[in-house]
Amino acid sequence: MIAYIDFVVLSSILFAIAIFGIISRRNGITFVVSAEIIINAAMINFVGASSAFNSYSGASYALITLVIAVLETVALLGMLIIFSRKTGSVSFSKMKEFKG
């Protein structure tokens, strides 16, 4: 059986990588992927806690979070496609020009 601390360490590493991805890049696609990695790190914590306490509530909550994250990603990617068609780029530096 995997110890709970292993889940916490893995999710902390994923969270740190995702925060670095959000801070270091100004690209829309990188932002969406990093946000998804943050959500996955939280879900790993839910599943780890559920495993540690012999309960299915954390796993079921992770499943609900997964569905919501997929819907969020679809909406964000749709907005990025519209933005890239208007400006020709998905860089956030171009977003200042795109008002209205």
PyMOL commands that place a pseudoatom at each C-alpha (Angstrom):
pseudoatom trace, name=CA, resn=MET, resi=1, chain=A, elem=C, hetatm=0, pos=[0.000, 0.000, 0.000]
pseudoatom trace, name=CA, resn=ILE, resi=2, chain=A, elem=C, hetatm=0, pos=[1.265, 3.477, -0.855]
pseudoatom trace, name=CA, resn=ALA, resi=3, chain=A, elem=C, hetatm=0, pos=[1.764, 5.799, 2.114]
pseudoatom trace, name=CA, resn=TYR, resi=4, chain=A, elem=C, hetatm=0, pos=[-0.177, 9.043, 2.291]
pseudoatom trace, name=CA, resn=ILE, resi=5, chain=A, elem=C, hetatm=0, pos=[3.036, 11.089, 2.380]
pseudoatom trace, name=CA, resn=ASP, resi=6, chain=A, elem=C, hetatm=0, pos=[3.895, 9.770, -1.092]
pseudoatom trace, name=CA, resn=PHE, resi=7, chain=A, elem=C, hetatm=0, pos=[0.651, 11.219, -2.434]
pseudoatom trace, name=CA, resn=VAL, resi=8, chain=A, elem=C, hetatm=0, pos=[1.387, 14.543, -0.738]
pseudoatom trace, name=CA, resn=VAL, resi=9, chain=A, elem=C, hetatm=0, pos=[4.943, 14.685, -2.115]
pseudoatom trace, name=CA, resn=LEU, resi=10, chain=A, elem=C, hetatm=0, pos=[3.782, 13.856, -5.640]
pseudoatom trace, name=CA, resn=SER, resi=11, chain=A, elem=C, hetatm=0, pos=[1.018, 16.431, -5.574]
pseudoatom trace, name=CA, resn=SER, resi=12, chain=A, elem=C, hetatm=0, pos=[3.383, 19.061, -4.153]
pseudoatom trace, name=CA, resn=ILE, resi=13, chain=A, elem=C, hetatm=0, pos=[5.883, 18.438, -6.946]
pseudoatom trace, name=CA, resn=LEU, resi=14, chain=A, elem=C, hetatm=0, pos=[3.152, 18.686, -9.573]
pseudoatom trace, name=CA, resn=PHE, resi=15, chain=A, elem=C, hetatm=0, pos=[1.818, 21.865, -7.993]
pseudoatom trace, name=CA, resn=ALA, resi=16, chain=A, elem=C, hetatm=0, pos=[5.280, 23.467, -7.984]
pseudoatom trace, name=CA, resn=ILE, resi=17, chain=A, elem=C, hetatm=0, pos=[5.856, 22.539, -11.643]
pseudoatom trace, name=CA, resn=ALA, resi=18, chain=A, elem=C, hetatm=0, pos=[2.501, 24.009, -12.617]
pseudoatom trace, name=CA, resn=ILE, resi=19, chain=A, elem=C, hetatm=0, pos=[3.077, 27.250, -10.723]
pseudoatom trace, name=CA, resn=PHE, resi=20, chain=A, elem=C, hetatm=0, pos=[6.460, 27.578, -12.448]
pseudoatom trace, name=CA, resn=GLY, resi=21, chain=A, elem=C, hetatm=0, pos=[4.719, 27.013, -15.799]
pseudoatom trace, name=CA, resn=ILE, resi=22, chain=A, elem=C, hetatm=0, pos=[2.184, 29.753, -15.091]
pseudoatom trace, name=CA, resn=ILE, resi=23, chain=A, elem=C, hetatm=0, pos=[4.775, 32.256, -13.869]
pseudoatom trace, name=CA, resn=SER, resi=24, chain=A, elem=C, hetatm=0, pos=[7.480, 31.645, -16.465]
pseudoatom trace, name=CA, resn=ARG, resi=25, chain=A, elem=C, hetatm=0, pos=[5.449, 31.612, -19.687]
pseudoatom trace, name=CA, resn=ARG, resi=26, chain=A, elem=C, hetatm=0, pos=[2.981, 34.083, -21.140]
pseudoatom trace, name=CA, resn=ASN, resi=27, chain=A, elem=C, hetatm=0, pos=[1.358, 31.615, -23.530]
pseudoatom trace, name=CA, resn=GLY, resi=28, chain=A, elem=C, hetatm=0, pos=[-2.342, 30.749, -23.341]
pseudoatom trace, name=CA, resn=ILE, resi=29, chain=A, elem=C, hetatm=0, pos=[-1.887, 27.039, -24.021]
pseudoatom trace, name=CA, resn=THR, resi=30, chain=A, elem=C, hetatm=0, pos=[0.795, 26.757, -21.335]
pseudoatom trace, name=CA, resn=PHE, resi=31, chain=A, elem=C, hetatm=0, pos=[-1.524, 28.500, -18.891]
pseudoatom trace, name=CA, resn=VAL, resi=32, chain=A, elem=C, hetatm=0, pos=[-4.350, 26.039, -19.593]
pseudoatom trace, name=CA, resn=VAL, resi=33, chain=A, elem=C, hetatm=0, pos=[-2.043, 23.023, -19.238]
pseudoatom trace, name=CA, resn=SER, resi=34, chain=A, elem=C, hetatm=0, pos=[-0.553, 24.384, -16.007]
pseudoatom trace, name=CA, resn=ALA, resi=35, chain=A, elem=C, hetatm=0, pos=[-4.023, 25.008, -14.585]
pseudoatom trace, name=CA, resn=GLU, resi=36, chain=A, elem=C, hetatm=0, pos=[-4.940, 21.415, -15.395]
pseudoatom trace, name=CA, resn=ILE, resi=37, chain=A, elem=C, hetatm=0, pos=[-1.805, 20.163, -13.643]
pseudoatom trace, name=CA, resn=ILE, resi=38, chain=A, elem=C, hetatm=0, pos=[-2.788, 22.145, -10.531]
pseudoatom trace, name=CA, resn=ILE, resi=39, chain=A, elem=C, hetatm=0, pos=[-6.239, 20.560, -10.593]
pseudoatom trace, name=CA, resn=ASN, resi=40, chain=A, elem=C, hetatm=0, pos=[-4.677, 17.104, -11.021]
pseudoatom trace, name=CA, resn=ALA, resi=41, chain=A, elem=C, hetatm=0, pos=[-2.391, 17.749, -8.042]
pseudoatom trace, name=CA, resn=ALA, resi=42, chain=A, elem=C, hetatm=0, pos=[-5.448, 18.536, -5.929]
pseudoatom trace, name=CA, resn=MET, resi=43, chain=A, elem=C, hetatm=0, pos=[-7.176, 15.373, -7.149]
pseudoatom trace, name=CA, resn=ILE, resi=44, chain=A, elem=C, hetatm=0, pos=[-4.119, 13.294, -6.198]
pseudoatom trace, name=CA, resn=ASN, resi=45, chain=A, elem=C, hetatm=0, pos=[-4.461, 14.708, -2.681]
pseudoatom trace, name=CA, resn=PHE, resi=46, chain=A, elem=C, hetatm=0, pos=[-8.155, 13.772, -2.615]
pseudoatom trace, name=CA, resn=VAL, resi=47, chain=A, elem=C, hetatm=0, pos=[-7.443, 10.212, -3.715]
pseudoatom trace, name=CA, resn=GLY, resi=48, chain=A, elem=C, hetatm=0, pos=[-4.531, 9.892, -1.283]
pseudoatom trace, name=CA, resn=ALA, resi=49, chain=A, elem=C, hetatm=0, pos=[-6.631, 11.047, 1.646]
pseudoatom trace, name=CA, resn=SER, resi=50, chain=A, elem=C, hetatm=0, pos=[-9.415, 8.745, 0.585]
pseudoatom trace, name=CA, resn=SER, resi=51, chain=A, elem=C, hetatm=0, pos=[-6.968, 5.843, 0.492]
pseudoatom trace, name=CA, resn=ALA, resi=52, chain=A, elem=C, hetatm=0, pos=[-5.462, 6.762, 3.872]
pseudoatom trace, name=CA, resn=PHE, resi=53, chain=A, elem=C, hetatm=0, pos=[-8.832, 6.949, 5.613]
pseudoatom trace, name=CA, resn=ASN, resi=54, chain=A, elem=C, hetatm=0, pos=[-10.392, 3.927, 3.833]
pseudoatom trace, name=CA, resn=SER, resi=55, chain=A, elem=C, hetatm=0, pos=[-13.166, 5.988, 2.327]
pseudoatom trace, name=CA, resn=TYR, resi=56, chain=A, elem=C, hetatm=0, pos=[-14.471, 6.521, -1.180]
pseudoatom trace, name=CA, resn=SER, resi=57, chain=A, elem=C, hetatm=0, pos=[-15.534, 10.111, -0.658]
pseudoatom trace, name=CA, resn=GLY, resi=58, chain=A, elem=C, hetatm=0, pos=[-12.198, 11.579, -1.816]
pseudoatom trace, name=CA, resn=ALA, resi=59, chain=A, elem=C, hetatm=0, pos=[-12.199, 9.491, -4.976]
pseudoatom trace, name=CA, resn=SER, resi=60, chain=A, elem=C, hetatm=0, pos=[-15.782, 10.449, -5.786]
pseudoatom trace, name=CA, resn=TYR, resi=61, chain=A, elem=C, hetatm=0, pos=[-14.979, 14.113, -5.178]
pseudoatom trace, name=CA, resn=ALA, resi=62, chain=A, elem=C, hetatm=0, pos=[-11.956, 13.758, -7.497]
pseudoatom trace, name=CA, resn=LEU, resi=63, chain=A, elem=C, hetatm=0, pos=[-14.230, 12.329, -10.197]
pseudoatom trace, name=CA, resn=ILE, resi=64, chain=A, elem=C, hetatm=0, pos=[-16.634, 15.266, -9.896]
pseudoatom trace, name=CA, resn=THR, resi=65, chain=A, elem=C, hetatm=0, pos=[-13.667, 17.669, -10.000]
pseudoatom trace, name=CA, resn=LEU, resi=66, chain=A, elem=C, hetatm=0, pos=[-12.371, 15.916, -13.107]
pseudoatom trace, name=CA, resn=VAL, resi=67, chain=A, elem=C, hetatm=0, pos=[-15.656, 16.487, -14.927]
pseudoatom trace, name=CA, resn=ILE, resi=68, chain=A, elem=C, hetatm=0, pos=[-15.702, 20.159, -13.966]
pseudoatom trace, name=CA, resn=ALA, resi=69, chain=A, elem=C, hetatm=0, pos=[-12.041, 20.552, -15.022]
pseudoatom trace, name=CA, resn=VAL, resi=70, chain=A, elem=C, hetatm=0, pos=[-12.779, 19.084, -18.442]
pseudoatom trace, name=CA, resn=LEU, resi=71, chain=A, elem=C, hetatm=0, pos=[-15.637, 21.530, -18.948]
pseudoatom trace, name=CA, resn=GLU, resi=72, chain=A, elem=C, hetatm=0, pos=[-13.391, 24.402, -17.866]
pseudoatom trace, name=CA, resn=THR, resi=73, chain=A, elem=C, hetatm=0, pos=[-10.677, 23.325, -20.288]
pseudoatom trace, name=CA, resn=VAL, resi=74, chain=A, elem=C, hetatm=0, pos=[-13.105, 23.108, -23.188]
pseudoatom trace, name=CA, resn=ALA, resi=75, chain=A, elem=C, hetatm=0, pos=[-14.356, 26.630, -22.480]
pseudoatom trace, name=CA, resn=LEU, resi=76, chain=A, elem=C, hetatm=0, pos=[-10.841, 28.050, -22.142]
pseudoatom trace, name=CA, resn=LEU, resi=77, chain=A, elem=C, hetatm=0, pos=[-9.621, 26.376, -25.321]
pseudoatom trace, name=CA, resn=GLY, resi=78, chain=A, elem=C, hetatm=0, pos=[-12.653, 27.714, -27.181]
pseudoatom trace, name=CA, resn=MET, resi=79, chain=A, elem=C, hetatm=0, pos=[-11.828, 31.223, -26.010]
pseudoatom trace, name=CA, resn=LEU, resi=80, chain=A, elem=C, hetatm=0, pos=[-8.189, 30.741, -27.023]
pseudoatom trace, name=CA, resn=ILE, resi=81, chain=A, elem=C, hetatm=0, pos=[-9.226, 29.625, -30.511]
pseudoatom trace, name=CA, resn=ILE, resi=82, chain=A, elem=C, hetatm=0, pos=[-11.378, 32.741, -30.939]
pseudoatom trace, name=CA, resn=PHE, resi=83, chain=A, elem=C, hetatm=0, pos=[-8.540, 34.892, -29.570]
pseudoatom trace, name=CA, resn=SER, resi=84, chain=A, elem=C, hetatm=0, pos=[-5.981, 33.328, -31.920]
pseudoatom trace, name=CA, resn=ARG, resi=85, chain=A, elem=C, hetatm=0, pos=[-8.238, 33.866, -34.927]
pseudoatom trace, name=CA, resn=LYS, resi=86, chain=A, elem=C, hetatm=0, pos=[-8.618, 37.553, -34.065]
pseudoatom trace, name=CA, resn=THR, resi=87, chain=A, elem=C, hetatm=0, pos=[-4.986, 38.312, -33.184]
pseudoatom trace, name=CA, resn=GLY, resi=88, chain=A, elem=C, hetatm=0, pos=[-2.978, 35.509, -34.821]
pseudoatom trace, name=CA, resn=SER, resi=89, chain=A, elem=C, hetatm=0, pos=[-1.351, 34.559, -31.512]
pseudoatom trace, name=CA, resn=VAL, resi=90, chain=A, elem=C, hetatm=0, pos=[-2.209, 32.974, -28.173]
pseudoatom trace, name=CA, resn=SER, resi=91, chain=A, elem=C, hetatm=0, pos=[0.283, 35.083, -26.232]
pseudoatom trace, name=CA, resn=PHE, resi=92, chain=A, elem=C, hetatm=0, pos=[-1.095, 37.022, -23.276]
pseudoatom trace, name=CA, resn=SER, resi=93, chain=A, elem=C, hetatm=0, pos=[0.980, 40.047, -24.264]
pseudoatom trace, name=CA, resn=LYS, resi=94, chain=A, elem=C, hetatm=0, pos=[-1.398, 40.558, -27.216]
pseudoatom trace, name=CA, resn=MET, resi=95, chain=A, elem=C, hetatm=0, pos=[-4.410, 40.520, -24.901]
pseudoatom trace, name=CA, resn=LYS, resi=96, chain=A, elem=C, hetatm=0, pos=[-3.915, 44.188, -23.999]
pseudoatom trace, name=CA, resn=GLU, resi=97, chain=A, elem=C, hetatm=0, pos=[-4.754, 45.101, -27.610]
pseudoatom trace, name=CA, resn=PHE, resi=98, chain=A, elem=C, hetatm=0, pos=[-7.858, 42.889, -27.625]
pseudoatom trace, name=CA, resn=LYS, resi=99, chain=A, elem=C, hetatm=0, pos=[-10.436, 44.863, -25.655]
pseudoatom trace, name=CA, resn=GLY, resi=100, chain=A, elem=C, hetatm=0, pos=[-14.153, 44.982, -26.177]
for i in range(1, 100): cmd.bond("trace and resi %d" % i, "trace and resi %d" % (i + 1))
show_as sticks, trace
zoom trace
